[in-house]
Amino acid sequence: MSKTTKNQSILRWLESEKLKDSKEVENVKKKYIQEIKGLKKEEIFKEPKKLTLWQKLKILLLGN
């Protein structure tokens, strides 16, 4: 086997591996997108608790 044919076969193998990797990356991206689309807004962001008037005044006066 000559050196050029060996190099060509290695190059073909490398290109096929790159193609496999890019397909795998695209599949993972699609999977993540589907998982994110399946989430509800409430699961991601917690609804803020309603404060009473006294709690609001305490925050204003004491800063906490």
C-alpha positions in Angstrom: 0.0 0.0 0.0 1.5 3.3 -1.0 1.7 6.2 1.2 -0.8 8.3 -0.8 -3.5 5.6 -0.8 -3.0 5.2 3.0 -3.3 8.9 3.5 -6.4 9.0 1.3 -8.0 6.2 3.3 -7.2 8.0 6.6 -8.7 11.2 5.2 -11.9 9.4 4.1 -12.2 7.8 7.5 -11.7 11.3 9.1 -14.4 12.8 6.9 -16.8 10.0 7.8 -16.2 10.5 11.5 -16.7 14.2 11.2 -20.1 13.5 9.4 -21.1 11.1 12.2 -20.2 13.6 14.9 -22.1 16.4 13.2 -25.2 14.2 12.9 -24.9 13.2 16.5 -24.6 16.9 17.6 -27.7 17.8 15.6 -29.7 15.0 17.2 -28.7 16.1 20.7 -29.6 19.7 19.8 -33.1 18.5 18.6 -33.5 16.5 21.8 -32.7 19.4 24.0 -35.0 21.7 22.1 -37.9 19.2 22.5 -37.2 19.0 26.3 -37.2 22.7 26.6 -40.4 23.1 24.7 -42.0 20.6 27.0 -41.3 22.6 30.1 -43.9 24.9 31.5 -43.3 28.4 32.5 -44.2 27.7 36.1 -41.5 24.9 36.2 -38.8 27.4 35.2 -39.8 30.6 37.0 -41.4 30.5 40.5 -44.3 32.8 40.9 -43.4 35.6 43.4 -45.1 35.3 46.7 -47.7 38.1 47.4 -46.7 40.4 50.2 -49.0 41.9 52.7 -49.1 45.6 53.3 -47.1 45.2 56.6 -44.4 43.1 54.8 -44.1 45.8 52.2 -43.7 48.5 54.8 -41.1 46.4 56.7 -39.1 46.1 53.4 -39.3 49.8 52.8 -38.3 50.8 56.3 -35.8 48.2 57.2 -34.5 47.3 53.7 -35.1 43.6 54.2 
